[in-house]
């Protein structure tokens, strides 16, 4: 669930940012490593692609902060 909406697999996640740093962050994440260990055992999947061009929809949600929490 993301922002109150339920998503079912397969998931497609498109991000914008520095490719090398984001790839390194994925590869060094303990959670991603654990997921990758289970890929073959339970029929999960993963495919990471680097796109030269993509179009993303404009954000249509609220622009005001509803709540702020001190951490």
C-alpha positions as CSV (number, residue, x, y, z in Angstrom):
1,X,0.0,0.0,0.0
2,X,1.4,3.4,-1.0
3,X,-0.5,6.7,-0.2
4,X,-3.6,4.7,0.5
5,X,-3.6,2.7,-2.7
6,X,-3.1,-1.0,-2.9
7,X,-0.6,-2.2,-5.5
8,X,-0.4,-5.9,-6.6
9,X,2.6,-7.4,-8.3
10,X,4.2,-7.1,-10.7
11,X,5.5,-3.7,-9.5
12,X,7.0,-1.2,-11.8
13,X,9.0,1.6,-10.0
14,X,10.5,4.4,-12.0
15,X,12.9,6.8,-10.3
16,X,14.9,9.8,-11.3
17,X,18.3,10.4,-10.0
18,X,22.0,9.5,-10.1
19,X,22.1,6.0,-11.6
20,X,25.4,4.8,-10.1
21,X,24.6,5.9,-6.6
22,X,21.1,4.4,-6.7
23,X,22.3,1.1,-8.1
24,X,25.0,1.0,-5.4
25,X,22.3,1.7,-2.7
26,X,20.2,-1.2,-4.0
27,X,23.2,-3.6,-4.1
28,X,24.3,-2.6,-0.5
29,X,20.8,-2.8,1.0
30,X,20.4,-5.7,3.4
31,X,16.6,-5.9,2.6
32,X,17.3,-6.1,-1.1
33,X,20.0,-8.7,-0.6
34,X,17.5,-10.8,1.5
35,X,14.9,-10.4,-1.2
36,X,17.3,-11.5,-3.9
37,X,18.2,-14.6,-1.9
38,X,14.6,-15.7,-2.0
39,X,14.0,-14.9,-5.7
40,X,14.8,-18.4,-7.0
41,X,13.4,-20.2,-3.9
42,X,9.8,-18.9,-4.2
43,X,9.5,-17.6,-7.8
44,X,10.0,-13.9,-7.1
45,X,11.5,-11.7,-9.8
46,X,13.5,-8.6,-10.2
47,X,14.7,-6.6,-13.2
48,X,16.5,-3.3,-13.0
49,X,16.7,-1.2,-16.2
50,X,18.4,2.1,-16.9
51,X,16.2,4.2,-19.2
52,X,17.6,7.0,-21.3
53,X,14.2,8.7,-21.5
54,X,11.0,8.3,-19.6
55,X,7.8,10.4,-19.0
56,X,6.3,10.5,-15.6
57,X,2.8,11.9,-14.7
58,X,2.6,15.2,-12.9
59,X,1.8,15.0,-9.2
60,X,-1.9,15.7,-8.6
61,X,-2.0,15.5,-4.8
62,X,-2.1,18.2,-2.2
63,X,0.8,20.6,-2.0
64,X,0.2,21.6,1.7
65,X,1.6,19.8,4.7
66,X,-1.2,18.0,6.6
67,X,0.9,17.1,9.6
68,X,4.5,17.4,10.8
69,X,6.0,15.1,13.4
70,X,9.2,15.7,15.4
71,X,11.6,12.7,15.4
